[in-house]
Amino acid sequence: MGQLIPYPMERKDIHIILRRYVDGTCTDEERAWVEHGYNQLDAGKESPLSADDLNNDIEAIRQRLHHRTIRKQQPWVHIAAAVLLLTVGGGLIAYMSHSAGKKPAAASVETLIDDVLPGGNRAVLRLADGRLIELSSEQNELVIGANQVAYGDGNIITAHQNRRDQLSAKPQMLLLTTPNGGQYQVTLPDGTKVWLNAASSLRYPTAFVGPSREVELEGEAYFDVAHDTERAFKVLSRGQEIEVLGTEFNVSAYPDENSTYTTLVTGRVRLTASSARKSVMLSPQEQSIMTDGDVFKQHVDVAPFIAWKEGYFHFDNTSLADMMKMMVRWYDIDVVYEKHIPNDRFNGTMPRDVTLQTVLEFLRVSEIKHTLRGNQLVIK
């Protein structure tokens, strides 16, 4: 698709575009511009359109917008919000489609708070002695050095001597934790880089000693492992062990998910399910899925599984329930379903740096009834 038409523009040009929209003769860019302007105006927000611009066309625009949100994919499936284009500062930020198993009802939206900001660089570092350090949101990376922990720009957070406990003879252990709405990066003592997603934690030593390099993960992280032919790198998470020499992969091991997913980008990985004593070898573009202690693998497109690291959400026939789990972790909200969970699915991408209002706008245009009170989103 082309770029959205910039604004402001001459009033006469706006009226011409509105008339073409009503007649169904406008371009894709013009249609996206009109629908964005209408949605912003309808939500009481700053809009390139005014009530005077719409005048007698407002009902015709509403009807055309409604009819455009419903098209048939199959005779038994209706598609709501076939294409939604939202803009921030006039730029394209989202392209998503939404499918439901029934014809959608009219939307009902009630927003009772100001917009919710997206997540950012938020994390807490727990030192070996139990002290907690809230990390700077102005930074995005930790570097674990031989004698200190510092930010990526070199500013020292705390010093350590890598002293070994006389009883355990082990290096000090650190714990990096991100809350809902948080993410952070860490460079480990061997040069391995780890990107930690929201609501996750990584436990690691101040120095790797012995025949292997071991870390423990809960939640989701992307690993770019420094190559070391002498010492394998191991990730322990939710009953599985991942062993590599040097590679890039993503692990999603959230405790509220039924399965743990390991997706290989480059290199080779051996994954072992602890309870089943079963191992699988992964090659690039393969993913292991561990459920109930059993593990199997499949070929995948890795892009959707590492999208969070690149700064966007990727939905691929994603259920509403799964999409809302992502929103909970990133926007630090609670989601409640008033009755049953709607059987809706979504496709497309959306940047992670947009505010919650963008998500609510998509739900509204998709005609999914919802109410936002405080930090609780109720799906009706």
N, C-alpha and C positions, 0 to 999 in steps of 0.2 A: 504494500500500500504506500501511497505517497505521503508527504508531510501534511499535517493539518494546516488549514488556511490561517495565517496570522490575523490577529486583531489588535487594535480596533480597525474598522474600515468605514467607508462612507455609508450613511444610513440607506441611501438608495440601493447600494450593493447588497446590503443585508436583506432588504425587501425582495430583491430579485432572487437571492438564494433561497429565502423562505418560500417564495412562490414556486420555485423549481422543486423544492423538497415536497411541498404539498402535491404538486402535479406528478411527482415520481420521475422527474427528468434531471435531477441533480447528480453530480459526481459523487464517488465514494467519499472524497475528502470533504465536500460540502455537507453531505449527509452526517458524517461524524461530527463536524463542527456544530451543526444545528442541534443534534441530539445532546451533545455535551452542554451547549448553552442552555437548552431547555431543562436538562436535569439539574444543572447548577442553580438556575432561577427557581425551579420547583422546590429545591432544598433550602432556599433562602440564602444562597451563597453568591459571592461575586461572580457575575456572568457577563459574557460578551453581548448577551441579548438583554433587552428590557421588556417590560410588559407592553409598552407602547409599540415595540417592534412586532411583537406577536399579534396584538390587536385581535382581529377577527380570525386569524389563522390558528389560534391556540388550540381549539378543539380539533381541527383537522390534523395538526401536528401530533396531538395526543393520540388520536385514533391511528394515524400511520405508524407512530412509534410502537403502539401496542401490537398492531398487526405484524410489524417487522420482527417482533420478538418471538413469533411462533411460526415455525416451518417444519415440515415433515422430514425426518431422516429415514424412517421406515413407516409403513402404514400404521403400525401400532405404537410408534414413539413420536412424541412431540418435542421439539427443541425450543426452549425459551432463551431469550437473550442470545440469539445466534451470533451476533458480533457486537461486542461492547468496546468502544474506544473511549478512554478517559484521558484527560490532559492535565498536566501540571505546567503552568507557564507556557502553554501553547504547544508542548511537546507530547508525542505519543508515549504513553506509559504502560498500557495494558492491552492485550488482545486475548480474550477468553471466550469460550462458548460453554453453554450449560445445557444439559439434557435432563429430562424428567420423564417418568413413566406415565404421566397423566397430563391433561391439559391444565395449565396453571390457573389458579384463581387470582383475583385482584390482590395487589400487594398491600400490606399494612405495615407502616414503619413509624416507630416512635423513638426519637433520639433525645435523651434527657441530659446529656453532658456534652462538653466540648470535645473536639476530636482527640483521638488517642495517637500519640506518636509511635513510630515503629521502634523496634529494638535497636541496640547499638553496642558499643564496646563497653560491656559491663561484666565484671568478674571479681571473685574474691580468691586470694591466695592464702592457703593455710600452711603455716610453717611447721617444722618438725616439733617445735615446743608448744604447738597449739595456738599460737598467735595468728590472728586473722588480719589480712591487709586488703582493704578495698582498693582495687586497682583504678587508675585514672581512666576516665572515659575519653580523655583527649589522646590517649595512646591506644594501640591495638595489638601490641605484641610484647611478650616476655622473652628474654634470652637468659638461659641458665648457663652461667659461666663456671669456671673452675672454682672461683672464690666468691661469687656474688650472683644475685638475681637482679637483672636490669631491664629497663624498657628497651624497645627496639632502637631508640635514638641514643642509647648509652647511659641515660640517667639511672643511677643505682637505686634499687628499692631496698635491698638488704644484703648484707655480706654474710658469707658462711665460710668456714674453714675446711669443709668437707671432712670434718672430724668423724671418726667412726666410734660408734658407741662401743664401750669396752666389752659389753656383754653380747651384743648382737653382731658386732663387726660388720655392720651394714651402713651404707651412706644414709644421710638424712632423707626422709621422704617428704615430698611436697604434694599438695592437693590443689589443683586449679578448678574452680567451680563457676559455671555461668548460671544465672537465674533465668526464669522466663524473661524474654526481652533482652537477653545478653548474648554476646559472642566474643571470642578472644583467640589470639594466636600465641603459640609458644614454640620456641626453638629449644630443643632438648640438648643435653650435654654433648651428644654425639653429632649434632648438626641436623638431626631429624626435625622437620617442621610439622606442627600439628595445628589444624584449624578446628576450634571447638565451637559447636553449634549451641543454640539456646538450651537451657535446662539440662546441662551435661556436666560431667566432672572427669578429670584425668588425674590419676595418681602416678607419680614418677619420682625417681631418685635424683639427688643432686649430682650424682656421678654413676656411670654404668661400670660395674665390676663383675667379674666372673665370665662364664662362657656365653651368656646371652644378655640381651637388653630387654627388660620387661617393663611394661606399663599396664595400668588397669583403666578401663573406660566404662562409664555409664552414660548413656545418651548417644550423641552422634558426633563424629569427628572425621576429618579428612587428614590422612597421613601421607607425607612425602618423606619416605624413610631414607636416611643416609646409607649408602652402600658400605657394607663391612663383611667381607667373606669369612672372617674369623668368628664373628658373633652374630647370631640370628637376632632379629628384632621380633618381639612377641607382644601381642595385644591380648589381654584377658578381658572378656566381657560376656556377661550373662551365660555362663556355662559353655563358652567356646574359647578356643585358643587359636590365634592367627599367627603364623610364623613366616617371616620373610627375611631376605638378605638386603634388599634395596628395591623399593617400588612405590607406587602411588595407589592408594585405595581409600574407600569410604566405608565406615562402619556406622550403622544405625542400630543402636541397642537400647532403646528407651524402655523403661520398665512397664509403661502402660500400653505397650504394643504386644501383639501375640507372637510376633516373629522378630528375629534379628537378621539384618541384611548386611552382607559384606560385598561390595562392588569393586571390582578390580579395574583400574585404569591402565596401568603399565606394570610390567614385570610378571612375577609369578608368586602365588600365595598358597600355602598349605593351611587348611582350616580343619580343626578337630573339634567335634562335639564331645564334651567331657563325659556326659552320661552314657552316650551310645558307643563311645570309643570308636567313632566312625570319622574318617578323614576324607576330604575332597581337595583336589588341586584346582586352582583357578588360573585361567589364562585371561589376558586382556579382553574386555567386553563380556566377561562372565560375572555372575553374581551367585553367591550362596545364600540360601534361606534356611534358617534353623528354627524349627517349630517343635515344641514338646520333646526336645532332646534329639530329634532326628534332623538330618541335614541333607539337602540336595542342591543342585546348581542348575542355572539356566543362562542362556545367552540373552543379553540385554543391551539397549542403548544406554550408555552410562550418563548421558547428559542430564536426564531428569533427576538422577540420584546425587549429582554433585552440584546441581543448580544453586543450592543455598550458599555454597562457598563462592560462587561467582556473583552472588548478590541478587538472586531472584527466586521466586517460587515457580515450579514447573508442575502443571497438573496434566496428567495423562489418564483420562477416564477415572479421575479421582473422586471418590465418594464425598458427599458433603461432610460426613463424620470425620473422615481423614483430613479434609481440608481445614475443618475447624480445629483439629488438633494442632496443625501448623500455626493457625492464628493464635491459639492459646499460648503457645510457647513463644511466639515472636512479639505479640502485642501485650502479653501479660494480662489477659482477660480470662474470665470464666465463661463457659458456654453451657447453657441449660436448654434441654429440649422439653417443651411444654407437654408433649404427648410422645408420639413415636418419632424416630429420626427419619426425616424425609428421604426418599429414595432418589436423590439427585446426584448427577455426576458432572464433572467439569474437565475442560481441556483448555490448555493455553499457558501463558506465562504472565507473571506480574512481578515487578521489581519489589524488593524487600524494604526499600527506603520510602515507600508511600505510607501515608497515615491510614488509620483504621477506616476513616470515612470512605476511602476508595473501595475497600472491601464491602462496606455497608451499601455503597452505591451500586455495586455489582449485584448484591443480594436483592436490592430494591428493584432494579431493572429486570432481574431474573424472576421477580415476583415470588420471592421466598419471604414469607412474613416473619418479621423479627422486631424485637424491642431491645434497646440498649439503655440500661439503667446503671449508672455508676460504671463499674468495670465488668458488669454481667450482661452478656448477650443472650437473650432468650429467643430461641427459634420456635416459632409457633406452628 
